Amino acid sequence: MCPDDLDEILELERQGYATPWSEQVFRDCFRADYRFRGIRVAGKLAGYSIAACIVDEIHLLNLCVGGRHRKSGLGRRLLRHLVTDAAKEGMTRLLLEVRRSNHAAISLYRSEGLAVIGERPGYYPDGRGREDALVMSLELRLSDDV
């Protein structure tokens, strides 16, 4: 992904979230210590992930798949790609926050081996106030087949 993709990124972000990130937040993610990946279907951006590298951990900040591509496996592909690349880079753990009410994402993360390790009360804004986040983690190991 690059700044030239911002229009498509912002379109997906606005479709996917009630409180979308701003253009400036995305611009700030085009740095060497961030991993910004996209996936295209028929030439159009269908999903993306953004993660920050902090010492030996990778923190998934945003994973978004466009509405018509949800439940197609694209989110899983983005997550697996992130995990594989992070392990190859020597990262030892993946961390993320997820809305307590986002059952689809929680199910995906659990099916990929992530476990809940804590929560952050009032972490996410929502239309009525704030929503708690679950903190999830996965220990990363470079497998023999990678």
C-alpha positions in Angstrom: 0.0 0.0 0.0 1.1 3.5 -0.7 -0.3 7.1 -0.3 -1.7 6.8 -3.8 -4.2 4.2 -2.5 -5.7 6.5 0.2 -8.9 7.2 -1.7 -9.7 3.4 -1.8 -8.5 2.9 1.7 -10.7 5.7 3.1 -13.7 4.4 1.1 -13.4 0.9 2.7 -12.7 2.4 6.1 -15.9 4.5 6.0 -17.9 1.5 4.9 -16.5 -0.7 7.7 -16.5 1.5 10.8 -19.0 3.8 12.5 -16.0 5.9 13.7 -13.5 5.6 10.9 -9.9 6.7 11.0 -9.0 10.1 9.4 -6.9 10.5 6.3 -4.1 11.9 8.5 -4.0 8.8 10.7 -3.6 6.6 7.6 -0.9 9.0 6.2 1.0 8.6 9.5 1.1 4.8 8.9 3.3 5.0 5.9 6.5 4.5 7.9 9.2 2.0 8.1 8.1 0.6 11.5 4.5 0.0 10.2 3.3 -2.8 8.0 0.5 -1.7 5.7 -0.8 -4.4 3.4 -3.7 -4.5 1.0 -5.5 -7.2 -0.9 -7.2 -6.6 -4.3 -10.0 -8.4 -6.1 -10.5 -7.7 -9.8 -8.1 -4.7 -9.4 -10.1 -3.0 -6.6 -9.0 -2.8 -3.0 -11.0 -5.3 -1.0 -9.2 -5.2 2.3 -6.2 -4.0 4.2 -4.3 -4.4 7.5 -2.1 -2.1 9.4 0.3 -3.1 12.1 3.0 -1.4 14.1 6.3 -3.0 15.0 7.4 -2.3 18.6 10.7 -3.9 19.6 9.9 -7.6 19.1 6.1 -7.4 19.0 3.7 -6.5 16.2 0.5 -4.7 17.1 -2.4 -5.1 14.7 -4.1 -1.7 14.6 -6.6 -2.1 11.8 -7.9 -5.0 9.7 -10.8 -4.1 7.3 -12.5 -6.0 4.6 -15.1 -4.4 2.3 -18.7 -5.4 2.9 -19.2 -7.5 -0.2 -16.0 -9.4 0.5 -16.7 -10.2 4.2 -16.8 -13.9 5.0 -14.8 -14.7 1.9 -11.6 -15.5 3.7 -9.8 -12.2 2.8 -9.5 -11.2 6.4 -8.0 -14.5 7.3 -5.5 -14.2 4.4 -4.5 -10.7 5.6 -4.0 -12.0 9.2 -2.1 -15.0 8.1 0.2 -13.0 5.9 0.8 -10.6 8.8 1.6 -13.4 11.2 4.0 -15.1 8.7 5.9 -12.0 7.8 6.1 -10.9 11.4 7.6 -14.3 12.4 10.1 -14.1 9.5 11.1 -10.6 10.8 11.8 -12.1 14.3 8.7 -10.7 16.0 7.7 -12.9 19.0 4.1 -11.8 19.6 1.1 -10.4 17.9 -1.2 -8.1 19.9 -4.5 -6.5 19.0 -7.6 -4.9 20.5 -11.1 -5.8 19.3 -14.5 -4.5 20.2 -16.2 -6.8 22.7 -19.2 -6.7 20.4 -17.3 -7.7 17.2 -18.1 -11.4 17.4 -17.1 -12.1 13.8 -13.6 -10.7 14.4 -13.2 -12.4 17.7 -14.2 -15.7 16.2 -11.6 -15.2 13.3 -8.9 -14.3 15.8 -9.6 -17.3 18.1 -9.7 -19.7 15.1 -6.2 -18.4 14.2 -4.9 -19.1 17.7 -5.2 -15.8 19.4 -6.2 -15.8 23.0 -7.8 -13.1 25.2 -5.2 -11.8 27.7 -7.1 -8.7 29.0 -9.4 -5.9 28.3 -9.4 -2.1 27.9 -12.5 -0.5 29.4 -14.0 2.3 27.3 -11.3 1.9 24.6 -13.5 2.4 21.5 -15.9 5.3 20.9 -19.4 4.4 19.8 -22.6 6.3 19.2 -23.7 6.0 22.8 -20.4 6.5 24.6 -17.5 4.1 24.8 -17.1 0.3 24.3 -14.7 -2.1 26.0 -11.9 -3.8 24.0 -10.6 -7.3 24.4 -6.9 -7.6 24.2 -5.8 -10.6 22.3 -2.3 -12.1 21.8 -0.6 -14.8 19.7 2.9 -16.1 20.3 4.8 -16.1 17.0 7.1 -18.9 15.9 8.7 -19.4 12.6 7.5 -22.8 11.4 9.7 -25.2 9.3 7.3 -24.8 6.3 7.5 -21.0 6.1 
